[in-house]
Amino acid sequence: MSLKDRLNTANISSKEVEKKEKNQTPKYYESSEIANIETLGVIDNLLIDDEINSIHVNGARNITMEKNGKKTKSTVVFRDNVQLENLIRKNAQNIGFEIDEEKPYISFNYKDGINVKATLPPLSSSANIFVKCYKEKFASLQVFAENQTVSKEISLILEALSNAKNNIIISGENNTLKTTTLNAIAKTLSSNNQGVLIDYSNELKINSKNFSNFNFSNIKNEEKGILNSIANSNFDMVLINDPNKKTIAYLQEKISEGLNGVIITICAKNPKEAMNKITLAILKQNPNLDYKTAEKFAYQAFDLMIFCKREENGKRKISSISQINTDENEICKIEDIFFLNHILEHESTGVIPDFFETSKINNLPININIFDKTYKHTYYKNFKDDFMEQFSKKTANQDILRKFKKELPTQEIPAEEAIKKVQEKFEELRKNAKAEEKIEEIDLFEENLPEGLIGQNQTQNEQ
């Protein structure tokens, strides 16, 4: 080879190396660690409210927040887009990343339970910040029951499932309750047992001595080796948040070999779509299979499906719990055990699930009559709900009722104090309405108050 040819070859190689290095430069920053961020600007004023679930900044003066399932536009805004973009760039620098047009995306944890994603043009039309709040105190089965996300009975069922080493899918659309449900089930793990959490979407971190935490959002080649180690370590629970197709197919193989206690989340519009996603994941990794065989493998791998849904009123509920299996003719079936009816109360279908016998072995307080079609599920009721249920039967004046409902205290207070506050507030509203000649005279007697409060009050007086 001539000198000229060797020089040309060297130049080509140099350009290829340069191009390869350029391609290896990360296009975004993503970390599961808590970042060294001092402030999110005006967003900090909104994060003071613990009931806020998420915040979306779509340009400087368009900030939307979600609170208890309802979206509202914030009156708090940035001065202009320059201030918003400067905040994003400064925070990127604080975590050692230079965000620009070529690398326009960052993701980090601001504080425990608060995840931040930010983008700049041209990835988005304007500077955007997405804040997701994963509040620790909301993620427990007890809180699920108190908030009427599930009935008291289903709360017990979920506890039974987490200790019976079933293979479970938690499914639903985005922002319905999947990750929170996964976290709540994880908290029921006995102190004597060990679990592992694998997070692909960088949304969840369980701070428990029982759990080993892995963030898989950036892991590529090492993934299968780590999964093998986990599968061979005999963990009591393996929780995987938003797994990719390779991991789903891998789990099916390991479950067929005897792995139990696997719980995964899958984004889907309905339970059937969730199972279809698992089937397609198995097919992709095993192209020699036909669809029906892959579907059978999917249905045999998992025992139960918990489906989460956001209702029209904005409330996030567990919409159904279903058993997944194949019958004697190898027909794949999803059978509802519990479902949410049209008045947003849970009902039993009459199906007695396979896990019931296991729950008895674990000595959990679950009676077989819970699965009966005629069984009436029970819920916690707060003071406000109790009072309004009885009070609305006593008065026909809806204007007063609406005002009264808004201003009625929601916190737990002693019965005597509650009765006094209720009487004072109603009397004030009644007088105002009468002064405006909107209603006739209406009196509030003690009989209008909840029976439970009256009984409690009398007992206090007797003592």
N, C-alpha and C positions, 0 to 999 in steps of 0.2 A: 504494500500500500504506500502510495506517495505521501510526502509530507503534507501536501495540500489536502488530501483526503483525510489524513489523520487529524488535521486541525479542524476540518469541517465536522468530523465525527465528534471531536471533543466539544465543539460549540453546541451541537445538537444535544449531547448528553447534559451539558451545563444548563441548557434551556429547559430540558425535561425535569431536571432536579429542581430548578427554580419554580417551574409550574407546579410540580408535586408539592413543594413546601407551601406555595401560595394556597393550593387547594386544601392543605391540612390546617390552615388557619381557621380557628373556630368562627362560625358565622353568628354565634349567639353565646350568651353566658347563662349557665343554669347550675344552680347549687342547692343542695338540701340543707346546708348549714345556715345558721343565723348570721346574716350579713352585718358588716360594720357600717350600718346606716344610722345616721343621727335623726333624720326627720323625713317624712313624706309630705312636708309642706302643709297646706290647708287640710289634707286628708286626715292628719292627726286629730283634728277637731271632731271629725266624724267617728273615728275609731274609739272615742271615749265611750260611746254607746255600745254596751255589750250585746245588744240584741241585733245589731247589724250583721247580716250574713255576707254581703259582698258590696263592693263599690266599683263602678266603672267610670273612668274619666275618659271621655271621648272628645278631646279638645279642651281648651282652658275653661270654657264657661258652660260646659255640658257635663255635669257630674250626676250620675244616677246611683242611688243606693237601694239595696234590698233589705228590708227589715221584716222579720216574721212572715216571709213569703210574699210581701207586697213591695212593689217598686215605686219609689218616689224620686222626684228631681230635687237635688240639694240646692239650698240657697247659698251655700258656701262654694266659691269659685276661685280659680286662679286669676291673677291680674291679666295675663295674656298668654298666647302660645309660646312666646319666648321664655317666659318664666317657667312654664311647664316643661319645655324641652331642656332648659338649663338644669332643672331639678333631676331629670332622668339621667342626663350626662354626668352630673356631679355624683349621683349615687353609683353609677357604673364605675367611675374612677375610684370611688371609695372601696369597691370590691375588686379593684385591679383589672378592670376591663374597659376598653375604649369603644364606646358605642357610637356608630356612625352609619352612613348610608349603606356601606357594605356589610356591616354587622349590626343590624338594627333591633336586636331583641335581647332582653335580659330577664332572668327569672331567679328570685331569691326569697328566702324567709326573712321577713322584717323583724318579727318577734315570734315567740312560741305561739303557734296557731294562726299566724297571719302570713300568707303567701302573696308575693307581689310579682306580677309580670308586666313589663313595659315595652312598648314598641315605638319606633320613630319611622317617619316616611323614608323610603318608599314602601316599606312593608305595610304600613297603614296610611290612610289618607291624611291623618293628623296624629300628633303625639297621643298615645293611649296608655293608660295605666289600669290594670285589672287587679283588684285586691280581693282575696278570698279569705274569709275568717273561719277557721276550724276551731270553734270554741270548745275547750276541754269539758266545761261543766255541762254542755248540752248533750254530750256523747255518752249517755249511759241508758241502760234499759229502764231504770227507775224514772229518769226524766222523760223517756219515751212515753211511759204510762201516764205520768202526771200531765204531760202536754196533750194527751189523747191521740198521740201518733199511733198507738196500738191500744188494745184493751188490756186490762190487768192480766187476763188469762194468756193472751199472746205474748206478753212480756215474760211470763213463766215458761212458755213454750220456747222462746228464743234462748232463754238461759239453759234449758234442757238441751237444745241443739248444740250449743257451744261446748257442752261437756260430754256429748255423746260421740264425738269424733265422726260426724257426718261430713260428706262432701257437699258443699253448698254454693249456689250461685246467687249473688245479690245483684239484681238487674234493675234497670230503669233508665230514663233519659237523663241528660245532663242536669245537675243541680236539683236532684229529686230527693236523695237521702242515702245514696249508696255508700259513700265513704264514711258518713256518720254512723250508719248501721254497722259497718265493718268494725269501726272503732268501738261501738257500744258492745258488740258481741265479744270483742277481744278482752274487754274489762271484766268479763265474768270468768275468765280463766283462773282456775284454782292456783293458789300460791305455791302448790307443790308441783305444778306442771310448767312445761316450757313451750314457748311458741316462737315463730319467726315471722317477721313482716317484710314483705318485698313490695316496694312502691315504685311503679313505673311512671306515674303521673306527677310525682313530687308534691303530693298533697297531704300526706299523712305521716306522722311520726308518733309512735306510742312509747312514751317514756315509762317503761316498766322493767324491773329486773328480770321479769319472766320472758322478755322478748329480745331477740336479736334483730336489729333493724338494718335493712339493706335498701339503698336507693339505686334502682336499676335504670334510671332515666338516661344515663350516658354509657352504660356498660354494653359492649358489643360481643367481642370474641370470648371473654371470660365467663359469659353468662351461663352456658351449659355446665361448665365445671363447677360453678358455685351451686347451681341447682342440683347437681348430682350429690354434692356434699350435704346439702340440706335434706334431700330425700333419704340419704343413708344415715342421717343422724337421729332418726326416730323422734322427731319433735311431736308434741301433742297436737299442735295446731300450726298450719302453714297458711298465712293470710297473704293474698296477692292482690294489690290494688291496680286495676286497669292493665292486665297482662297483654303482651303482644301475641300474635298467632303462633310463633314458635313455642312460646312458653305454654300456651293452652294445649298444643299437640303433645308437648313433652309431659305435661301433667296427666293427660289421658293415659299415656303409656305407663307412667309410674303408678297411677291409681289401679290400672289393670293388674299391676304386679303386687298390689296390696297397700299402697299409700292411702291413709285416711286422715281426716281432720283438715281437709283443704277447703278454704273459703276464698272465692274470687269475686271481683266486681266486673260487670260487663255492661257497657252502655247499649241499650236497646229500647225500642218503642213498646215491646210486649214480650212476654216469656218465650213465645214461639221464635221470635227473631233472635233472642239471646241464644237459644239452642242451635239455630241455624248458623250463627257466627262460630260456635264451637265446632260444628260439623264441617264448615268450610275451612277452618284452621287445621283440622285433622286431614282433610283432603289435600290441602296445599303441601303438607309435609309428607303425605303418602299418596302420591298421584296415581298409584296402581289400584287404589281402592275405588269402588263405585260409591255413589252418594248414599244409598240405603245402608251399606255396611258402615260407612263413616258415621252416619246418623245414629245407628245402633250403638257404636262405640261411645258416642257423646252421651246418649241417654243412660247407658250403663255406668258411665264414670261418675255421674253426680246423682245425689239422692233428693235434693230439695232445691226449690227456687223461691227466693224472697224478692217480690217485685215491688218497687217503690214508685210513687206517682205524685205529681203535684196536682191538687184539685183546683177547680175553678175559683174557689175562694182564696187561693194562694197557699193553703196549708199543704205541707208535705206529709204524706201518709204511707204506711206500708199497706199497699193495695191488696196484696194476696200472698199467701204462702202455699206452695204447691209441691206435690210429690212427683218426682221424675222417675220413670221406669219403662221397661218393655214388658208386655204381657207374654203369655205362653205361645202366641203366634208371632212373637218378635215385632209387634206393632208398638211404635214409640208413643208414649202417653205423658201428658202433663195434667195431673189431677189436682184441682184446688182442694186444699184442706180448710182454709179460711179465705174469705173475700170481703171486700168493702162494698156495702150496699148503697142504694141511691140516697139514703139519708146520712151517709158517711159513718155508719156503724158496722163493726165487723160481725160476720155470721160464720157459722160452721156449716160445712157441706154434708157431713155424715161420713166422710172418708176417715178411717182410722189409719194413721200413717205407720209405716214400718218402725219408725224410731220410738214409738210409744213404749214398747217392751224395754228398750234400752234405757229410757228415762226412768222407768220403775226400778231398774237395777241401780241407777245413780241416786235413788231415794229423793227425787224431786217431787214437790207436791202437785202432780198433774193427775187429775181424775179422768177416766175414760168418757164421762158425760160431757166434757168440754167439746168433744167432737160431734156430739149429737146435733141434728138439724134444728131442734127446738131449743137448744141452749141459748140463753140470753147473756151476751157478753157485758161485762161491767167496766165502768170507767171512773177515774177520779174526777171529782167536780170541785172547782174552786168556789169561794164564797160568792163571787159575782154571779156565776152560772146558777148556783142554787137559789139565790135570792130572786134573780130575774125570772126563773122558771115559775116560781110561786106568785111573785108580784104581778106578772103579766096576766094571770088569771083573775086578779082582783080589780084591775082598772081597765077601762075601755079607752082612756085618753092616750093616744099613740104619741102625740107631741111631747107630753111630759115624760112618757116612757123612754123615748129616744134620748132626750136630754139627760134623764136620770141615769140611763145605762152608761153614757159616756163618762159621767162624773162619779160614778159609784167606785169606792175604793176597791182595789184588786188584791191588796196585800192581806196576809193573815193577821187579824186583830182580835182581841178578846170580844166575846159575844156582847157584853154590856156596852162596850164602846162602839161596836158595830151598829147595834140597834139605835144608839143615840145619834150617830153620824147619819144613818139612813133616814131617821125621822126628821132631823134638821134639814138635810138636803131636799127631801121631798117637800117639806113645808115651804122652803124657800122657792122652789120651782112652782109649787101650787099657787103661792101668793102672787108671783110675777105673772103667771098665766091669767089669774083672775083679774089682776089689775089691768091687763091688756084686753079683758073681756073676751078671752078666747075659750074659756071653759066655765062650767058650772062648779060649784063648791064640791071638792072631793076630799075626804078625810082618809088618813093613813092610820089604821088601827094596828094593834099588836098582832092581830091575826094575819096581817099581810106579810109578816116576816117569816123567814124559814123556820120550820119546826125545830130543827137541830139547834139553831141559835137560841131560841126561846128556852128550850130544855136546859141548855148549858148555862144560860143566864140565871134561871131559877135555881139551879144547883149552886151557883156561886153565891147567890143571895142567902140561900139556906145555910151555907157554910159560914 
